[in-house]
Amino acid sequence: MSQTEIALPTPEGDARAFVFKPDTGAGPWPAAIIAMDAPAIRPALFEMGERLASAGYYVLLPDLFWRAGPYPPLDIAAARAGDKAAGELFAKLRASTGAGRQMTDVKACLDFIDADPAAKPGNVGITGYCMGGSIALRAAGTYPDRIGAAASFHGGAMATDDERSPHLLAPAIKAKVLVAGAIEDRSYDEAQNTRLTKSLSEAGVDAEVSIWEGCKHGWVPTDMPVHNPEGAERHWRELVALFDETLK
């Protein structure tokens, strides 16, 4: 499997990002973006990039915390347990991004994909985890003519009272959407699930929205304490099926 670190041009400077390509065939391959979770860039995300590339996709994984500058590995468990240094790093990283900056970075990803002959022209898929779930939906509503499929797994803050909540973009979405929420998730509770389902349905979006029983927030990445192997494999089956249907 080919993995390459790149400098991703954005209007604010070069972002760190990673490209994964299948190790069979010559391409071009349909393209997909991985919107990372809050614990930041780490080996578990590289595993996910490689896994998606092995299914026949050109994969772009941007570091959405690049504006904070180089940073050491983030110990998310320590940060949540009250460790001062880990908590300060986590706060710094989270403060370096936001809805507007995230869409700037997604646009940079789309431009980079367009310029790379290894990526198949046409619609792009995006899948997001934790904070990346809302990014995937927002991208589908912000760039409807480019995003052909959008998936969110244990995503948070997708249908809130915030005026920038992703669910408000439902009328613009043209992508096929898959949302798999976690159980007992304060960042995406039943009220948000109901609101998002209603918004997508009323907008006529081709969407499947559900809560996966037995899967807690963060169940997909292999390094998370709540990693659920069965749920993660289901995620891979459904994600690849979604992308195969809409992008190949």
Phi, psi and chi 1 to 4 in degrees:
 res  aa     phi    psi   chi1   chi2   chi3   chi4
   1 MET       -  133.9 -165.6   60.5   52.3      -
   2 SER   -91.0  124.7  168.6      -      -      -
   3 GLN  -128.0  127.7  173.9 -175.2  -29.1      -
   4 THR  -133.1  131.1  -53.8      -      -      -
   5 GLU   -84.6  135.3 -178.9  171.7  -14.0      -
   6 ILE  -129.2  163.2   64.1  163.5      -      -
   7 ALA   -98.5  111.6      -      -      -      -
   8 LEU   -91.1  112.3  179.4   68.7      -      -
   9 PRO   -67.1  130.5  -18.1   32.3      -      -
  10 THR  -132.7  165.5   85.5      -      -      -
  11 PRO   -62.4  -16.1  -24.6   35.5      -      -
  12 GLU  -104.7    3.2  -59.6  170.2   50.2      -
  13 GLY   129.9 -179.8      -      -      -      -
  14 ASP   -85.4  126.3  -72.4  -15.4      -      -
  15 ALA   -94.1  150.8      -      -      -      -
  16 ARG   -78.7  135.8 -177.4  173.7   67.1  145.0
  17 ALA  -153.8  168.7      -      -      -      -
  18 PHE  -135.7  135.4  -57.6   85.7      -      -
  19 VAL  -111.5  134.1  173.4      -      -      -
  20 PHE  -121.4  134.9  -56.7   83.2      -      -
  21 LYS  -130.6  149.9  -60.2  175.7 -173.1  176.4
  22 PRO   -60.1  151.7  -22.5   33.5      -      -
  23 ASP   -95.6    8.7   55.2    8.0      -      -
  24 THR  -125.4  147.1   58.4      -      -      -
  25 GLY    80.4  170.6      -      -      -      -
  26 ALA  -108.5   -3.0      -      -      -      -
  27 GLY    75.6 -176.8      -      -      -      -
  28 PRO   -73.9  155.0   28.6  -35.0      -      -
  29 TRP  -113.2  149.3  -60.0  -79.4      -      -
  30 PRO   -59.0  145.5   19.9  -30.7      -      -
  31 ALA  -104.5  147.5      -      -      -      -
  32 ALA  -143.4  147.4      -      -      -      -
  33 ILE  -110.5  136.9  -60.8  166.1      -      -
  34 ILE  -103.4  119.0  -65.9  179.0      -      -
  35 ALA   -91.7  113.3      -      -      -      -
  36 MET   -68.1  165.2   70.4 -172.1 -153.5      -
  37 ASP   -89.9  175.6   56.2   -0.6      -      -
  38 ALA   -66.2  -27.8      -      -      -      -
  39 PRO   -67.7    3.5  -28.8   38.4      -      -
  40 ALA    79.7  178.6      -      -      -      -
  41 ILE   -65.7  133.0  -65.9  -65.3      -      -
  42 ARG  -167.3  172.0   60.5 -163.0 -168.0  -78.4
  43 PRO   -55.9  -34.8  -30.8   37.5      -      -
  44 ALA   -60.9  -34.5      -      -      -      -
  45 LEU   -73.4  -33.0  -67.8 -174.5      -      -
  46 PHE   -64.4  -38.5  -63.2  152.1      -      -
  47 GLU   -58.0  -41.2  -67.7  174.9    8.6      -
  48 MET   -69.0  -39.7  -66.5  168.6   67.2      -
  49 GLY   -61.4  -42.1      -      -      -      -
  50 GLU   -66.4  -39.3  -67.7  170.5   -5.2      -
  51 ARG   -64.6  -43.2  177.0   73.4  179.0  -95.5
  52 LEU   -69.0  -38.8 -173.1   53.5      -      -
  53 ALA   -62.9  -35.6      -      -      -      -
  54 SER   -65.7  -18.0   71.8      -      -      -
  55 ALA   -85.9    3.2      -      -      -      -
  56 GLY   102.4   29.2      -      -      -      -
  57 TYR  -122.4  145.6  -72.4   89.6      -      -
  58 TYR   -82.8  119.1  173.9  107.3      -      -
  59 VAL  -117.7  132.0 -179.4      -      -      -
  60 LEU  -118.5  121.6 -175.7   53.3      -      -
  61 LEU  -115.2  100.5  167.9   65.1      -      -
  62 PRO   -84.7  146.6   31.0  -33.9      -      -
  63 ASP   -85.6  103.2 -179.3   -3.2      -      -
  64 LEU   -75.2   -4.8  -60.1  174.5      -      -
  65 PHE  -102.3   17.2  -67.1  151.6      -      -
  66 TRP   -62.4  -27.2   69.0  -88.1      -      -
  67 ARG   -68.5  -17.3  -67.2  173.7 -179.2   83.0
  68 ALA   -78.8   -6.5      -      -      -      -
  69 GLY    84.8  177.7      -      -      -      -
  70 PRO   -57.4  141.5  -23.4   34.6      -      -
  71 TYR  -141.5  151.2   54.9   86.2      -      -
  72 PRO   -75.3  170.5   30.0  -36.4      -      -
  73 PRO   -55.5  137.6  -26.5   35.2      -      -
  74 LEU   -92.7  123.0  171.7   63.6      -      -
  75 ASP   -91.6   91.2 -172.4  -23.2      -      -
  76 ILE   -66.4  -33.2 -169.3   66.1      -      -
  77 ALA   -64.6  -42.0      -      -      -      -
  78 ALA   -66.3  -40.2      -      -      -      -
  79 ALA   -60.6  -43.0      -      -      -      -
  80 ARG   -74.1  -21.2  -70.6  172.0  174.8  165.6
  81 ALA   -86.5   -3.3      -      -      -      -
  82 GLY   102.9    6.2      -      -      -      -
  83 ASP   -61.9  126.9 -180.0   84.8      -      -
  84 LYS   -63.0  -50.5 -173.8  173.4 -175.6  -66.9
  85 ALA   -64.7  -44.3      -      -      -      -
  86 ALA   -65.6  -39.3      -      -      -      -
  87 GLY   -65.3  -39.8      -      -      -      -
  88 GLU   -66.3  -39.4  -71.2  176.9  -10.1      -
  89 LEU   -64.6  -44.2  174.6   59.7      -      -
  90 PHE   -61.5  -43.2 -172.0   37.8      -      -
  91 ALA   -63.5  -40.7      -      -      -      -
  92 LYS   -62.5  -43.9  175.4 -176.2  177.0 -177.8
  93 LEU   -66.4  -46.3  -64.3  178.7      -      -
  94 ARG   -63.0  -36.0  -69.6  -61.2  -62.3  -91.2
  95 ALA   -70.8  -15.0      -      -      -      -
  96 SER   -81.8   -6.5   70.7      -      -      -
  97 THR  -132.5  177.8 -169.6      -      -      -
  98 GLY   175.8  177.7      -      -      -      -
  99 ALA   -54.8  -48.3      -      -      -      -
 100 GLY   -65.7  -46.2      -      -      -      -
 101 ARG   -64.5  -36.4  -74.1  175.9  167.7  178.0
 102 GLN   -63.7  -39.5  -70.1  158.0    3.4      -
 103 MET   -72.2  -30.5  -69.3  -55.0   97.5      -
 104 THR   -60.8  -42.6  -66.3      -      -      -
 105 ASP   -70.0  -37.8  -67.6  -13.3      -      -
 106 VAL   -63.4  -42.2  169.5      -      -      -
 107 LYS   -61.1  -39.7  177.8   60.2  164.0   59.4
 108 ALA   -63.1  -37.9      -      -      -      -
 109 CYS   -62.8  -46.0  -72.1      -      -      -
 110 LEU   -61.8  -41.6  -66.0  171.4      -      -
 111 ASP   -64.7  -40.6  -70.4  -16.3      -      -
 112 PHE   -65.2  -43.2 -173.9   89.1      -      -
 113 ILE   -60.4  -42.9  -71.6  168.5      -      -
 114 ASP   -60.1  -32.7  -75.0  -14.0      -      -
 115 ALA   -87.7   -8.9      -      -      -      -
 116 ASP   -99.0  115.5 -167.6  -23.5      -      -
 117 PRO   -64.2  -13.2   20.5  -31.7      -      -
 118 ALA   -75.6  -15.7      -      -      -      -
 119 ALA   -97.6  133.9      -      -      -      -
 120 LYS   -68.4  131.2  178.8 -178.1  175.3 -178.5
 121 PRO   -62.6  152.4  -20.7   33.0      -      -
 122 GLY   117.9 -159.5      -      -      -      -
 123 ASN   -62.6  151.6  -74.9  -17.6      -      -
 124 VAL  -119.4  147.0  171.9      -      -      -
 125 GLY   -98.7  156.1      -      -      -      -
 126 ILE  -141.2  136.5 -176.0  167.8      -      -
 127 THR  -129.3  137.9  179.8      -      -      -
 128 GLY  -133.6  155.6      -      -      -      -
 129 TYR  -134.2  137.6  -53.6   83.0      -      -
 130 CYS    57.2 -121.7 -178.8      -      -      -
 131 MET   -62.7  -24.6   73.3  172.7 -165.0      -
 132 GLY   -68.7  -19.4      -      -      -      -
 133 GLY   -64.2  -44.7      -      -      -      -
 134 SER   -69.4  -31.2   61.9      -      -      -
 135 ILE   -64.1  -41.3  -66.2  170.3      -      -
 136 ALA   -62.0  -44.7      -      -      -      -
 137 LEU   -67.2  -41.8  -74.0 -176.5      -      -
 138 ARG   -63.7  -37.9 -175.6  173.3  -73.7  111.7
 139 ALA   -63.2  -40.8      -      -      -      -
 140 ALA   -63.0  -34.4      -      -      -      -
 141 GLY   -84.1  -23.3      -      -      -      -
 142 THR   -87.3  -34.8  -56.1      -      -      -
 143 TYR  -125.1   61.7  -54.5  109.6      -      -
 144 PRO   -63.6  -25.3   24.2  -35.1      -      -
 145 ASP   -84.9   -0.9  -66.1  -34.5      -      -
 146 ARG  -117.8  -32.7  -64.4  -54.5  -39.1  -77.7
 147 ILE   -90.8  112.7  -57.0  -63.1      -      -
 148 GLY   -93.9  -19.5      -      -      -      -
 149 ALA  -151.2  137.6      -      -      -      -
 150 ALA  -136.2  129.6      -      -      -      -
 151 ALA  -127.4  144.8      -      -      -      -
 152 SER  -132.5  127.2  166.4      -      -      -
 153 PHE  -123.7  129.3  -62.2   92.2      -      -
 154 HIS    38.6   46.2   49.4   82.0      -      -
 155 GLY   -77.5  158.4      -      -      -      -
 156 GLY  -126.7  161.5      -      -      -      -
 157 ALA    53.3   47.5      -      -      -      -
 158 MET   -97.7  -16.6  -66.1 -174.7  -70.6      -
 159 ALA  -149.2   68.8      -      -      -      -
 160 THR  -104.2 -175.5   69.2      -      -      -
 161 ASP   -83.6   -2.7  -66.9  -31.7      -      -
 162 ASP   -64.6  140.4 -169.3  -66.0      -      -
 163 GLU   -67.5  -12.9   62.2 -178.8   11.1      -
 164 ARG  -105.4   14.1  -61.9  171.4  -59.6  174.8
 165 SER   -58.3  135.7  177.4      -      -      -
 166 PRO   -56.8  -31.5  -27.0   36.0      -      -
 167 HIS   -62.9  -22.1   80.3  -75.4      -      -
 168 LEU   -70.9  -15.9  -61.4  174.4      -      -
 169 LEU   -88.9    1.8  -64.2  172.2      -      -
 170 ALA   -50.9  -42.6      -      -      -      -
 171 PRO   -59.4  -21.4  -26.4   37.2      -      -
 172 ALA   -91.6  -15.3      -      -      -      -
 173 ILE   -71.6  130.3  -66.4  175.8      -      -
 174 LYS  -111.4  -13.5  -61.7  178.2 -178.4  178.1
 175 ALA   -71.1  158.1      -      -      -      -
 176 LYS   -81.3  134.8 -174.6  167.4 -175.5  176.9
 177 VAL  -120.1  137.9  171.6      -      -      -
 178 LEU  -128.1  121.9  169.6   62.7      -      -
 179 VAL  -123.8  122.0  174.6      -      -      -
 180 ALA  -120.3  107.0      -      -      -      -
 181 GLY   -88.4  160.5      -      -      -      -
 182 ALA   -94.6  156.6      -      -      -      -
 183 ILE   -78.1  152.8   60.7  170.9      -      -
 184 GLU    48.9   49.7  -58.7  172.1    5.3      -
 185 ASP  -111.4  110.2 -170.7  -10.6      -      -
 186 ARG   -66.5  -24.4  -70.2  177.8  -63.2  177.1
 187 SER   -82.6  -12.1   68.8      -      -      -
 188 TYR  -154.0   85.4 -177.5   70.3      -      -
 189 ASP   -89.0 -176.3   56.8   16.9      -      -
 190 GLU   -62.5  -35.4 -173.4   58.3   39.5      -
 191 ALA   -63.2  -42.6      -      -      -      -
 192 GLN   -66.1  -39.8  -76.0 -164.1   59.1      -
 193 ASN   -60.4  -42.7 -171.8   64.2      -      -
 194 THR   -65.4  -43.5  -60.9      -      -      -
 195 ARG   -64.4  -44.2 -179.5 -177.4  -69.5  171.3
 196 LEU   -65.4  -44.6  178.8   60.5      -      -
 197 THR   -58.0  -44.1  -58.5      -      -      -
 198 LYS   -65.1  -44.1 -177.6  173.5 -176.5  -71.9
 199 SER   -63.2  -45.0  -63.6      -      -      -
 200 LEU   -67.3  -40.4  -67.0  170.9      -      -
 201 SER   -64.3  -46.4  176.2      -      -      -
 202 GLU   -65.1  -28.1  -69.9 -179.4  -13.6      -
 203 ALA   -84.7   -4.9      -      -      -      -
 204 GLY    76.2   22.3      -      -      -      -
 205 VAL   -76.7  137.3  177.5      -      -      -
 206 ASP   -75.5   97.6 -175.7   -2.0      -      -
 207 ALA  -140.1  146.8      -      -      -      -
 208 GLU  -121.7  118.7  178.4 -177.7  -22.9      -
 209 VAL  -125.2  127.0 -178.4      -      -      -
 210 SER  -157.3  165.8   61.0      -      -      -
 211 ILE  -106.2  127.4  -58.4  -64.9      -      -
 212 TRP   -89.8  114.2  -74.6   11.3      -      -
 213 GLU   -62.0  138.9  -68.6  -60.4  -38.4      -
 214 GLY    82.3   -3.1      -      -      -      -
 215 CYS  -110.6  118.7  -65.6      -      -      -
 216 LYS   -95.9  165.5  -63.2 -176.9  177.7 -179.0
 217 HIS   -55.9  119.2 -175.9   86.6      -      -
 218 GLY    98.9   18.8      -      -      -      -
 219 TRP   -73.6  -15.5   83.8   78.3      -      -
 220 VAL   -81.9  -55.5  175.2      -      -      -
 221 PRO   -59.9  139.3  -24.1   35.9      -      -
 222 THR   -70.3  -17.3   56.9      -      -      -
 223 ASP   -93.8    2.9   63.9  -15.8      -      -
 224 MET   -86.5  142.8  -62.6  -62.0  -74.8      -
 225 PRO   -59.3  -27.0  -22.4   32.2      -      -
 226 VAL   -97.8   13.0  -63.1      -      -      -
 227 HIS   -51.7  129.9  172.6   66.2      -      -
 228 ASN  -116.9  104.1 -178.2  -45.8      -      -
 229 PRO   -56.4  -43.1  -26.8   36.7      -      -
 230 GLU   -67.0  -43.5  -69.5 -175.7    2.8      -
 231 GLY   -64.9  -37.4      -      -      -      -
 232 ALA   -65.7  -41.0      -      -      -      -
 233 GLU   -67.0  -38.6  -75.2  -55.8  -50.4      -
 234 ARG   -60.9  -41.5  177.8 -174.9  174.7 -171.8
 235 HIS   -57.6  -44.6  139.7  -90.6      -      -
 236 TRP   -65.0  -41.6  -76.0  116.1      -      -
 237 ARG   -61.3  -46.9  -71.0 -166.1  -58.0  -88.1
 238 GLU   -74.4  -35.6  -62.2 -159.4   12.7      -
 239 LEU   -65.6  -48.9  175.4   63.4      -      -
 240 VAL   -64.6  -37.9  171.8      -      -      -
 241 ALA   -62.1  -41.8      -      -      -      -
 242 LEU   -61.6  -48.6  170.4   68.9      -      -
 243 PHE   -68.2  -39.2  -77.1  177.6      -      -
 244 ASP   -61.4  -40.0  -77.2   -5.8      -      -
 245 GLU   -68.7  -35.8  176.5 -173.6  -10.7      -
 246 THR  -103.7  -20.0   54.8      -      -      -
 247 LEU  -115.2  -21.1  -54.9  177.5      -      -
 248 LYS   -94.5      -  -75.4 -171.0  173.3  179.0
